[in-house]
Amino acid sequence: AEKPSFRSGLRHRRCLVPATGFYEWTGAPGAKQPHHMTPRGGGRVMALGGVWEHWLGADGSEMESMAILTVAANAAMQHIHDRMPLIIQPDAFERWLDCRPGSANVVEDLLQPAPNDFLNATRVSRKLNNVRSEGPGLLSDEEDSPRLL
């Protein structure tokens, strides 16, 4: 709502991005520790609040882009990162997606951190820092057993 590049999308083009989790990192450069954030209760899907745009590139080509919005971190996440993705609760899906009013005021109250008890944060393998790494083993921490933060 504060940045000009997102204002129009927030008023007219909101979307939901389904996700089972997201990553955040702590630590110094070269020794970053990744953490996997997932909804408590296991196996749940959450919806991240986003905006999208349809625009013309400098060469006249049509472009589509989107962004997941972020908000200040809740108290449970502050020791990992100072912000977090906007998580929209199921009872607010329809209101978030209804852009007919043409105003962000109707969803302004949704632009807040998820409740402190909504996410689990689990330390995962540092191999996640390498783009060539892949596979389910990345979701475990080989140095220690996975820990909840």
C-alpha positions, 0 to 999 in steps of 0.5 A, spaced: 500 500 500 505 504 501 509 503 494 507 506 488 508 500 484 503 496 488 498 501 489 494 499 483 494 492 483 492 492 490 486 496 488 484 492 482 488 486 481 489 481 487 491 474 487 492 468 492 498 464 491 497 457 494 503 454 498 505 449 503 511 453 505 516 458 504 524 459 506 527 464 510 535 465 512 539 467 518 546 468 519 552 471 516 553 471 508 557 464 507 554 461 513 546 462 511 542 457 515 535 456 511 529 455 515 522 452 512 516 455 514 510 451 514 502 452 517 502 448 524 498 442 523 502 439 517 500 438 510 496 444 510 496 449 504 496 456 506 494 462 501 499 468 500 496 474 498 499 477 492 498 482 486 499 482 479 500 486 473 499 486 465 503 491 462 507 493 455 514 492 455 519 498 452 518 494 445 511 493 445 510 486 448 505 484 453 508 482 459 504 479 466 508 479 472 506 478 480 508 479 487 507 476 493 506 482 498 510 482 505 508 485 512 512 486 518 514 479 521 510 477 527 513 476 534 514 468 532 518 470 526 522 476 528 528 472 530 528 469 523 527 475 519 523 482 519 518 481 514 514 475 512 509 473 506 502 476 507 498 470 509 490 470 507 486 466 512 480 462 508 475 466 511 477 472 507 479 469 500 473 472 497 474 479 500 481 479 498 479 476 491 473 481 490 476 487 486 470 490 484 470 496 489 476 498 486 479 500 493 485 497 497 481 500 503 476 494 503 482 489 505 486 494 509 485 490 515 488 484 512 495 487 511 497 484 517 502 478 520 499 471 521 497 469 528 504 468 532 502 460 532 500 459 525 507 457 522 512 452 524 519 454 523 524 448 522 531 448 520 533 445 514 539 443 510 544 448 508 545 445 501 538 449 500 543 454 499 546 451 492 541 452 486 544 445 484 541 441 490 534 438 489 530 433 493 527 431 499 533 431 503 533 438 503 528 438 508 532 435 513 538 438 517 544 433 516 548 437 522 542 436 527 535 433 527 530 438 525 528 443 530 522 447 531 524 454 533 
